Amino acid sequence: MEGKVAGSDTGTLNDRLTTNESLTQFNNDSLKEVYGNIDKLDAEMKRTEEKLSAWVERELSKVFNIINDNPLGN
């Protein structure tokens, strides 16, 4: 029986391939979900950064005005 492959050998191989394909698909779907979440976090961080920089500018402007309105400092 040299050179022939037993049917049980190919059956086991097919089962292993099917298992591997399903695991690969699951991992692919999981990675897509992770990348989607990273994109959402990136957008949220950019919005937060913009809000924070606007707030810092307003507060520093207040401090600047207080310093410049000081009659002793003029």
C-alpha positions in Angstrom: 0.0 0.0 0.0 2.9 2.2 -0.6 2.1 5.7 -2.0 -1.6 5.5 -1.1 -3.2 7.6 1.6 -5.7 6.0 3.8 -9.1 7.6 4.0 -8.9 8.1 7.7 -5.7 10.1 7.2 -7.4 12.5 4.8 -10.4 12.7 7.1 -8.2 13.7 10.1 -6.4 16.2 7.9 -9.7 17.7 6.7 -10.9 18.0 10.3 -7.7 19.8 11.3 -8.0 22.1 8.3 -11.6 22.9 9.1 -10.7 23.7 12.7 -7.8 25.8 11.6 -10.0 27.7 9.2 -12.6 28.5 11.8 -9.9 29.6 14.3 -8.3 31.8 11.6 -11.7 33.4 10.8 -12.4 34.0 14.5 -9.0 35.6 14.9 -9.6 37.7 11.8 -12.9 38.9 13.1 -11.4 39.7 16.5 -8.6 41.7 14.9 -11.1 43.7 12.8 -13.1 44.4 16.0 -9.9 45.5 17.8 -8.9 47.8 15.0 -12.5 49.3 15.0 -12.2 50.0 18.7 -8.8 51.6 18.3 -10.1 53.9 15.6 -13.0 54.9 17.9 -10.5 55.6 20.8 -8.3 57.6 18.4 -11.2 59.8 17.4 -12.2 60.2 21.0 -8.7 61.2 22.0 -8.5 63.8 19.3 -11.7 65.3 20.4 -10.5 65.4 24.0 -7.2 66.9 23.0 -9.0 69.7 21.1 -11.3 70.4 24.0 -8.3 70.4 26.4 -6.2 72.7 24.3 -9.1 75.1 23.9 -9.7 75.1 27.7 -6.0 75.7 28.4 -5.9 78.6 26.0 -8.9 80.2 27.7 -7.4 79.7 31.2 -4.0 81.0 30.2 -5.7 84.0 28.6 -7.4 84.7 31.9 -4.1 84.5 33.7 -2.5 86.8 31.1 -5.2 89.4 31.5 -4.9 89.3 35.3 -1.1 89.8 35.1 -1.5 92.7 32.6 -4.3 94.4 34.5 -2.2 94.6 37.6 -1.6 98.3 38.3 1.7 97.6 40.1 3.0 95.7 37.1 2.6 98.5 34.6 
